[in-house]
């Protein structure tokens, strides 16, 4: 029986695109400012390199309100391939919207790591209640994804590989 690869769900705003620093017009080292769909978006190639490395162990999936625009506008700008799966959010889009119902449907019973700056008690409760490995990574939205987050995801990948070896005997 083949091993089921874990998913790595990736948000854009607050993760790949740090928020809150744009008002000052500052572009952090390693980032490039882009004007996309009327928004100033800061993106860094090192994020794509980090995530590409993780694709050895995880199936990468866009989990962002950018939906298909993440694949169309963000992927190549950070060095990710186009054509990654995209979770579409059918939940009502009024006010603050939980991605959780659509994430739950998409993920099913697969192991998952989810990088999102906007995770709350519902998401943590869901993660704690799952019987398969589930890791939530919540970057500071002003900073976005860091090497420390990637290190934790690498550790998770090692743990999942070890668990798979034990399961396969």
N, C-alpha and C positions, 0 to 999 in steps of 0.2 A: 504494500500500500504506500503510495507516494506521500511524502510529508507535505502538509498544507503550509504554504508560505504565509507568514504574518503580513498584515497590511500596515502601511505607514500613511496616516491621513495628514495632509498638509494644508494649513490655512495660509492665507496671503497677508492680509492686513494685521499688523501687530506681530507677525512671525517673519515673513520674508520682507515685508515693507514696514519698517518701524514707524510708529505714529507719534505725534506730539512734537517732533523736532522740526517738522516742515515749516511751521509758522515762522521760525527764526531764519528760514532760508538756508540753514546749515545742511551740508551733505557730509555724513560721517566718512572717514577713510574707508576705502574699499567699496563704497556705494556709488551708484550713478543715478541721477535724477532723470525720470522719464515722464513725459506728458502722455497719459493713457486715458482714453474716454473722458477727457476733461479733468482728470485728476493728476496731481503731481505724486509720483510713486518712486520711492527709493528702493533700488534693487542691487544685490551684490552677487557677483559671480562665485564667490566662495561658498555661498549657500547652495548653489547648484552642484558644486564639486562635492560638498559634504553629503548632500542628499543622493547624488549619483553613487557615491561609495556605499551608502546604506542600501541601495537597490540590489546589492549582492545578496542581502538577507531578507529584504522587505519588498513587497509590491507597493510602489508609490501610487497614491491616489490623491487627487485634489479634493479637499473638503473645505470649500470657501464660498462665500457669497459671490465671488467672481465667477463661479461655476465654469462654463465653457470658455469664458474670457481668460481664465487662468491658463488654460492650455494654449489658447490663441495668442495671448499678449504677454504672459509672464514667463512661460516655460523657457523659450529660447533666450530670453534676456538674462536668465540666471544660469543658463547652460544645461537645462534639462531637456530631454527629448519631448517632442510633441506627441500626442496620442495617449497620454496617461489617462486612466479612468477618472471620471468626474462624478462626484455625488451631487445630484440635483436636489434642491431643497423645496419640497412641496408644502412645508409648513407655512402658515399664514405669514406674510412679510410685513406685518404692521408692528411698529415699535421694535423692541428687543425680541429677537426670534431665536428660539432654541434650535440648534442643528441636530439635537439628540435623536428625535424620532426618525429622521432620515438616515442618520449615521447607524442607528440600531438596525434598520432594515437592510442597509448596504452591507454592514459587517457580518451579520448573521452570527455564526459561532466560530468565526476565525479569530486567531490571536491578532491583537492590534496594538499599535502605538499611535497616539493622536496628539499632534502638535497644534495647539490653539491658544491664543492669549485670552480667550473669553470662555473659560470653563468655570462652571459653578457647582453647587451642591448636587444637582441632578446628575451631572456628568460623572462626578466622583462617586456618587452612590451607585450608578450603573456600573462603573469600572470595578468597584469593590464587590458587586454582586455576581460578576461573571465567573464562570468556572474555567475559562481559558485565560491565558496571560493577556493582561490589558495594562498598558502604561499610558498615563496622561502626562504630557509635557506642557507646561504653561509659562511661556516666556513673558517677560515684562514687555508690554506693548510699545514702550518708548525705546526699547533696545532691540527687540526681535530675537531671532534664533542666534544662539551663541555656541561656541565650541564646547562649553560645559553640557549643553543640551545634547549635542552630538555624541559626546563621550557617554552620556547616560543611555542613549539609543544604541551605541555600540555594545555596551554592557548587556543591554536587553537582548540584542542579537546573539551574543555569546550564551546567555542563559537559555534562550530558546533553542539554540543548536544543541546544547547539552541535554536539555529536556527531550528533544527529538531523538537523540542517541539512546537515552535511557528507555524511551517508549518503544523504540525499534528493537531494543535488546541487543 
